[in-house]
Structure formats: C-alpha cells, structure tokens
Amino acid sequence: MSDAKKVSPTARNGRVLFASLIGTTIEFYDFYIYATAAVLVFPRLFFPGGDPTTAMLSSFATFSIAFFARPIGALAFGHFGDKVGRKATLVAALMTMGLSTVAIGVLPTHESVGIVAPLLLALCRFGQGLGLGGEWGGAVLLATENAPPGKKAWFGMFPQLGAPIGFILSTASFIILTSTMSEGAFETWGWRIPFIASALLVFVGLWVRLKITETPEFQKVVDRHERVKAPAVTLFANHKAALVLGTFSGVTTFTLFYLMTVFALGWATTGMGLARADVLPIQLIGVLFFAAFIPVTALLADRYGQVKVLIWSSVGIGLFGMLFAPLFGLGLTGLLIFFALGFGLMGCTYGPIGAAMARPFPTTVRYTGASMAFNLAGIIGASLAPFIAMKLATTFGPVAVGGYLAGSAVISILALWMLGRVAPETEL
C-alpha cells in the first residue's frame, strides 16, 4: 500500500502544507540573510576602498544578480517539475539554494584574496537565485494542487508564509549576533554564522520533503500520458498572455518588499543616521504585520476572487507611496508606522498571489509558467529596486522613492485587470 493511502486526507494535507511551508521558510531565510549582510557587512568586507554610499551600491549590485538567475532556475527546474514531478524537483532546488548559502559563509574577504572575493560572492549569489527560481513555483503547486475546491488561495498561502518566517529567523539571528559580540568580532567571523547554520535547516527541509508524495493533479497528467516534451516551448508558444500579465501583476509586490527590507534598512542607517541596533527590531515588528495579513487576504481571495483582492491591495500600495517622505521625517516613530503599513500591505498581496499566478496555466506547464511569471516579476520589480531607490533618495529625497513605488502599483493594477479578463476565475 502506498504512503498516500496509509494516512488520512487531513494528515496528508497537513504533511503537504508543512512541506511547502518549511521549504520556502528555508529558502527565504537564506535569501534574506544575504539581503541583511549586503547592508551591514558586505560593503566593507567585499567592496572596500571607496566612500560608504559607493560600497553599498556595489553590494546592492551583487544582490540583484540572484534575480537574473531566478528565471534560469525557473526554466531549468520548471522543465523537470513538469516532466519528472514536483517532489524530486523541489528537493533539487532546496539543495542548490542551501549549498550556495553555506558557501557564502566560508568565503574569503577582499582583504585576503582581493578582487576574487566579490567575484566568488557574485557566483554564490547566482546559485542562491538559481535555487529560489525553482523553489517557489514547486512549493506553491505542492500546496494548490492538493487543495480541495474553493480553497486554492488558502492552501497556496502556506508557502507564502515562509517569507515572513524566514525573514524573522534571519533578522533575529543578526540582532542576536550584533547584540552579543563586539563590532570587530561580528565583522571578522560573526556574520558567517547565519550562513553556515542554514545547513541545519536544509537537512530538516530535505527530511520533510522526502516523505511527501506526488501531487494528484500532476499524477493525473502522468497517468494520461499528457506530459509535453518541452514545457518552456509550449509555455511561450501557447500561453504568452498569461505569462506576460502574470509577470506584471507581481511587479509591485516585489518592489514593495525590497524597498521595505533592503532599501529601508540602508536608508535608515545611512541617510537618517539611525543605529542598526534600533532599526532591525522595528523592522522585525513590521514583518509581524506581513505575516498577519497573508492568511486574512487568502481567505478573502477564496471568497471574493484572487484578482479582485490583489487589485485593491495594489491600490493601497500606490497610496502608501505618498507617505514615504512624511514618515521618514519622523525618526523612529515614523519608521515604526512605515514598517507596519508597508509590511501589512505586502501581506495583502502576498497571500493570494501564489494561487493567482499558478491558476492561468494548465498542469502540463504550470511549474514552468508560475515559476517564470514570479521570477520575471522579481527581475522587473526588485532586482534593481534597492539600487534605484537609493539613487533616487540621495538625489531627490524619499518622496521620489514613494513615486517609484506608486508607479509600480499602477503597472500591476492594469496587468491584474487584464489577467482577470484573459483568464477568468472559474475555478477557485
């Protein structure tokens, strides 16, 4: 008797949802410790010799590499996810991300090997993006393709929760390290601990994922001999509209998130002159709002429609952009309000977006399609967002950054409206 038949549907669903959650938690933990280190230590350790702003911009440039690697990961892992299966591909994606992150923790710095250090850092960053490019789509499909009717957004919400949980773990680790060791010890070896420690999380994720079975929807494709030879070719030939609209639907989600994390931390500690020990806990409070609104809007999406909830959430993000300058001018109090509002709105879009991006694609190309849409949105919305925002803030002030965010919201609203017409929500 197969493992799937030995357990009750409730227990099986619980196992599947936990597997989708633990994997994305690990992946986003790995991704965020890089984002935090890119602000706190990488400018001095890997890009010394220039002024602080130039060093931070160089660090942000390596941060963007992962976003350009993610579509490659989406194509590669998506191909095997649609040909071989969701389970095996998710294991491979997790290994790719985990090994790249651990490698960053043992890299030599610029002081030791010169220009080779930032090159190695860029290579490991590419590996992180490659793994995450294949992780997200598979985790969302693992959840949504096991969902009962009317609960696609609710099931699809579980891998999305990995984002705030991973962020909380990564930020908490840096808070603990920076508060328990000297500045010199932290810059010498302390920053390496979160990267190396991710190996333990990867082992847990692998153990969980090796115990799950294939999704019912993909198994039907296998049983009916419906798998396509080249999922990417079929995707670009027959589903271009869904891919393009799905991509631009997610632009504002990515832009907002990386403005709230990388840019906000960098601007608060440089442009506002605040201590990172004061900013990180406030940012962590904001992430709690992120986590809280993900399940709320997932429930609303199952009731009123994924596209409709995403449109109204994007409208809120556009309005939030108008508050950048006033809130940044209020010191720590304004920063707390800024993080609470921004991360809350991030949760509003992040809850339904997993199911919304997967829904327009047929099962035969869904892994590739959802992964490509999500990761192309990352390139457009987030790859250069911290860099562009920092340049805008230093040249024109935070008000220009708010305008940048509002512009991205308009793009997503238009794409979502068109997606609702191209792919009506007939099966939620």
Residue pairs with C-beta under 8 A, 6 or more apart in sequence:
2 213
3 211
3 213
4 12
4 213
7 15
12 146
12 213
13 146
13 155
15 208
15 211
15 212
16 142
16 143
16 146
16 212
17 143
17 155
17 158
18 208
19 142
19 208
19 209
19 211
19 212
20 139
20 140
20 142
20 143
20 158
20 159
20 162
21 158
21 159
21 161
21 162
21 165
22 162
22 204
22 205
22 208
22 209
23 90
23 94
23 135
23 139
23 159
23 162
23 205
23 208
23 209
24 135
24 136
24 139
24 159
24 160
24 161
24 162
24 163
24 166
25 161
25 162
25 165
25 166
25 169
25 201
26 94
26 97
26 98
26 162
26 166
26 198
26 201
26 202
26 204
26 205
27 93
27 94
27 97
27 131
27 132
27 135
27 136
27 162
27 166
28 162
28 163
28 165
28 166
28 167
28 170
29 165
29 166
29 167
29 169
29 170
29 198
29 201
30 97
30 98
30 100
30 101
30 128
30 132
30 166
30 195
30 198
31 66
31 97
31 128
31 132
31 166
32 166
32 167
32 170
32 171
32 261
33 101
33 170
33 173
33 174
33 194
33 195
33 198
34 63
34 66
34 101
34 104
34 125
34 128
35 63
35 170
35 258
35 261
35 262
36 170
36 171
36 174
36 265
37 174
37 191
37 194
37 195
38 59
38 60
38 62
38 63
38 262
39 56
39 59
39 262
39 265
39 266
39 269
40 174
40 178
40 191
40 276
41 186
41 187
41 191
42 59
42 62
42 121
43 52
43 55
43 56
43 58
43 59
44 55
44 187
45 109
45 110
45 111
45 117
45 187
45 191
46 59
46 62
46 109
46 110
46 117
46 118
46 121
47 54
47 55
47 58
47 59
47 110
47 118
48 55
48 110
48 111
49 55
50 58
52 270
53 270
53 390
53 394
56 266
56 270
56 390
57 387
57 390
57 391
58 118
60 262
60 266
60 386
60 387
60 390
61 387
62 118
62 121
62 122
62 125
63 125
63 262
63 386
64 383
64 384
64 386
64 387
65 122
65 125
65 126
65 129
66 125
66 126
66 128
66 129
66 132
67 129
67 375
67 378
67 379
67 382
67 383
68 129
68 379
68 383
69 125
69 126
69 127
69 128
69 129
69 130
69 133
70 129
70 130
70 132
70 133
70 375
70 378
70 379
71 133
71 372
71 375
71 376
71 379
72 129
72 130
72 133
73 93
73 96
73 129
73 130
73 131
73 132
73 133
73 134
73 371
73 375
74 133
74 134
74 137
74 368
74 371
74 372
74 374
74 375
75 232
75 368
75 371
75 372
76 130
76 133
76 134
77 89
77 92
77 93
77 133
77 134
77 135
77 137
77 138
77 367
77 371
78 134
78 137
78 231
78 232
78 367
78 368
78 369
78 371
78 372
79 230
79 231
79 232
79 368
80 88
80 89
80 92
81 89
81 90
81 134
81 137
81 138
81 141
81 367
81 368
81 371
82 227
82 228
82 231
82 364
82 365
82 366
82 367
82 368
83 227
83 231
85 214
85 218
85 222
86 138
86 141
86 142
86 145
86 214
86 215
86 218
86 367
87 142
87 209
87 212
87 213
87 214
89 134
89 138
89 367
90 134
90 135
90 138
90 139
90 142
90 209
91 206
91 209
91 210
92 134
93 131
93 132
93 133
93 134
93 135
93 138
94 131
94 135
94 202
94 205
94 206
94 209
95 131
95 202
95 206
96 127
96 130
96 131
96 134
97 127
97 128
97 130
97 131
97 132
97 135
97 202
98 131
98 198
98 199
98 201
98 202
98 205
99 127
100 124
100 125
100 126
100 127
100 128
100 130
100 131
101 124
101 128
101 195
101 198
102 195
102 196
102 198
102 199
102 202
103 124
103 127
104 121
104 124
104 125
104 128
104 195
105 192
105 193
105 194
105 195
105 196
105 198
106 192
106 196
107 117
107 120
107 121
107 124
108 116
108 117
108 120
109 117
110 117
110 118
113 120
132 375
133 371
133 375
134 371
136 159
136 354
136 371
136 374
136 375
137 358
137 366
137 367
137 368
137 370
137 371
137 374
138 367
138 371
139 159
139 162
140 156
140 159
140 160
140 354
140 355
140 357
140 358
140 370
141 215
141 218
141 358
141 366
141 367
141 370
142 159
142 212
142 215
143 155
143 156
143 157
143 158
143 159
143 354
144 152
144 155
144 156
144 354
144 355
144 358
144 359
145 215
145 216
145 217
145 218
145 363
145 366
146 155
146 215
146 216
147 154
147 155
147 156
149 427
149 428
150 302
150 428
151 302
152 302
152 306
152 355
152 359
152 427
152 428
153 298
153 299
153 301
153 302
153 306
153 351
153 352
153 354
153 355
153 356
153 428
154 295
154 298
154 299
154 302
155 355
156 298
156 352
156 354
156 355
156 358
157 294
157 295
157 298
157 351
157 352
157 354
157 355
159 354
160 294
160 298
160 350
160 351
160 353
160 354
161 291
161 294
161 295
163 257
163 290
163 350
164 287
164 288
164 290
164 291
164 294
164 343
164 347
165 291
167 261
167 287
167 290
168 284
168 287
168 288
168 291
170 194
171 280
171 283
171 284
171 287
172 284
173 193
173 194
173 197
174 194
174 280
175 277
175 280
175 281
175 284
177 186
177 190
177 191
177 193
177 194
178 186
178 190
178 276
178 277
178 280
179 277
181 190
214 222
217 363
218 363
220 363
221 227
221 363
221 364
226 363
226 364
227 364
228 234
228 364
228 365
231 364
231 365
231 367
231 368
232 368
234 364
234 365
235 243
235 361
235 365
235 368
235 369
235 372
236 243
239 360
239 361
239 362
239 365
239 369
241 422
242 360
242 361
242 369
242 373
242 419
242 422
242 423
243 369
243 372
243 373
243 376
244 415
245 360
245 415
245 416
245 418
245 419
245 422
245 423
246 356
246 357
246 360
246 369
246 370
246 373
246 374
246 377
246 415
246 419
247 372
247 373
247 376
247 377
247 380
247 415
248 377
248 380
248 411
248 412
248 414
248 415
249 310
249 353
249 356
249 357
249 373
249 377
249 412
249 415
249 416
249 419
250 353
250 357
250 373
250 374
250 377
250 378
250 381
250 412
251 377
251 380
251 381
251 408
251 411
251 412
251 415
252 314
252 317
252 318
252 349
252 381
252 405
252 408
252 409
252 411
252 412
253 346
253 349
253 350
253 353
253 377
253 381
253 412
254 377
254 378
254 380
254 381
254 382
254 385
255 381
255 382
255 385
255 404
255 405
255 408
256 317
256 320
256 342
256 345
256 346
256 349
256 405
256 408
257 346
257 350
257 382
258 381
258 382
258 385
258 386
259 342
259 385
259 386
259 389
259 401
259 405
260 283
260 286
260 339
260 342
260 343
260 346
261 283
262 385
262 386
263 385
263 386
263 389
263 390
263 393
263 401
264 283
264 335
264 338
264 339
264 342
265 276
265 279
265 280
265 283
266 386
266 390
267 328
267 389
267 390
267 393
267 398
268 274
268 279
268 335
269 275
269 276
269 279
271 393
271 394
272 328
272 331
272 335
274 331
274 332
274 335
278 332
279 335
282 332
282 335
282 336
282 339
283 339
285 336
285 339
285 340
286 336
286 338
286 339
286 340
286 342
286 343
287 339
287 343
288 343
289 339
289 340
289 341
289 343
289 344
289 347
290 343
290 344
290 346
290 347
290 350
291 347
292 344
292 347
293 344
293 345
293 346
293 347
293 348
293 351
294 347
294 350
294 351
295 351
296 347
296 348
296 351
297 309
297 313
297 347
297 348
297 349
297 351
297 352
298 351
298 352
298 355
300 309
300 352
301 308
301 309
301 310
301 351
301 352
301 355
301 356
301 428
302 428
305 420
305 425
305 428
306 352
306 353
306 355
306 356
306 359
306 425
306 428
307 356
307 416
307 417
307 419
307 420
307 425
308 420
309 348
309 351
309 352
310 349
310 352
310 353
310 356
310 412
310 416
311 413
311 416
311 417
313 345
313 348
313 349
314 349
314 409
314 412
314 413
314 416
315 409
315 413
316 345
316 348
317 345
317 349
317 405
317 406
317 408
317 409
318 405
318 406
318 409
318 410
318 413
319 406
320 341
320 342
320 345
320 402
320 405
321 401
321 402
321 403
321 404
321 405
321 406
321 409
322 402
322 406
323 338
323 341
323 402
324 338
324 398
324 399
324 401
324 402
324 405
325 397
325 398
325 399
325 402
326 334
327 334
327 335
327 337
327 338
327 341
328 334
328 335
328 338
328 398
330 337
356 419
357 370
357 373
357 374
358 366
358 369
358 370
359 423
359 425
359 427
360 369
360 419
360 422
360 423
361 368
361 369
361 370
381 408
388 404
389 401
389 404
392 400
392 401
392 404
393 400
393 401
